[in-house]
Amino acid sequence: MMHIIHLSAADAAPQREVIVGHSQAEKEASRERVLRMAARKVRAEGVTRPGVAELMNEAGLTHGGFYKHFASRDDLIAQAAAVALAEGTAKMERAANKNEQDARAGLIDAYLTKRHRDAPATGCGVVSLGASAGRRRDPGGLGAGVH
């Protein structure tokens, strides 16, 4: 619950207005936090592992609040996979641009680092998503919404 206190020189006493809930900005920030955490989990552990309760707890939110942000776990995973792929694309573009003479060398140098190997949560989403897609019983499930 937020309290907003309005003061003016003409007022003898402050007036207090109580606003229940969260602002749209706070709601969007919470949603983005869950989505980014889920993207890290998807990259590190694949699509079958991240649970709703675990993600919401790590984000400092209640499990019950999940459905204010996402229609279902599959919706979250599809969006998290899209975020993981987009972040990976941006990283690879930056890596390719580091070597002006040979973009491929820049990609290889970035991809084969110890840091990239040892931090799967910030690594390549294609690797974990590809491995996960091969293990899913409902192969169409992950692809919905992921392009």
N, C-alpha and C positions, 0 to 999 in steps of 0.2 A: 504494500500500500504506500502511495506517495502522498506527501503533504505539501501543498503549495500555500505559502503565506503571502498574502497581498498586503503591502504597506504603502501608505501615502501620507503626505504631511497633514492632510485634512482629517485623517482617521485618528481617533484617540486610541483605538485598540486594533491590533492586527486582525484581519479576517482570515480564517483558515478554510481552504477548500480541499476536500479529500477526493482523490482520484483512485479508483479501484482498478487493479490490473496494471498492464504495462503499455508503454507507448509503442507505436508501430516501429519506431527505430530500435527499441529494445528487443521487440519480438524478432525483427529481421536480424539483429546482431546475434541473438540466441540461435536462430535457424542456421545462420552462416557458420557459427561455431560448431554446431552439431554436424553440419555438412562437411566442413574441413576435417574434423576428427574422423568422420566416417570414411572420407577419402584416404586419409592416412592408414586407417585400419584395412581398407580394401587393398591398398598397395602392399601392405605388410603381410596380410593374412588371407587375402582372397575375399570372395563375396559371401561365403557360407558362414564365416566365423563371427563377424561383428553382430552382437545382440543389441536390441533396442535398450534394454535396461542398463547394460554396460555403457553404451555410448551416452545415454542421458545422464547417468551418474558422473561420468568423466567430464561432461559439460557443465556439471553443477545444476542440472535441471531434474525435475521429477519425471518418472516414467509416464505418468498420466498426461503430462504436457506434450508428449511426442506428437499426438494426433492434431495438435494445433499447428504443427509445422509440416507434417507429411501425411499423405493419405494411408500409407502402409509401410512396412519394412522394405518391401520390394521397391516402392517409390523412392525411399531414401537411398537404397543401394544403387538404383539406376542413376539418380542424381549425383551420388558420391563417385560413381564410376566415371561419369561425364566430367566431373571436376578433376579427378585424378588424371584423366586423359588430357584435358585442357592444360593442366599445370605441367604435365610431362612434355607436351608439345611446346609450350613456352620455354621450358628449360632447354630442350633440344635446339630450338631456334637460337637461343642465346649462345649455346655451345658452338653451333655451326658458324655463327658470326664472329667467334673469337679468332678463327683462322681464315683470314681473307683469301689466301691462296688456295686452300683446300678445305671446304666446309666439312667434307667427310672425315678428315683428320680431326677436326674440332669435335665432332660428334663422338668419334671413337675415343679420343682422349678423355672426354667427360664421362662417357658410359663405363669405361674400364678403370675407373679410379677406385681406390680402397674405400673412400667415403661413400661412393655410390653402392658398392657391394655391401658395406656394413650397415647401411641405413635403408632397409627396404621400405619403410614408411614414407620416405621422401624420394624414393626411387621411381622406377618406370612402372606405370600402371599396366602397360601392355603385357608385361610378363605375368603378373598375378591374375589379371583378368583373363588372359588366354588359358592359363592353367585351370582357373576356376570354371571357365565355360566348358571345358572338357569333362569336368566332374559333375556338372549339374544334371539333375534328372529331367528338368523342364528347360531344355535348351533355349526356348523362346523367352523365358522369364527375364534373363539378364538383358537381352537385347532390346526389350521394350524401352524406348526413351533414350537409349544410348546410341549415338551415331558417330 
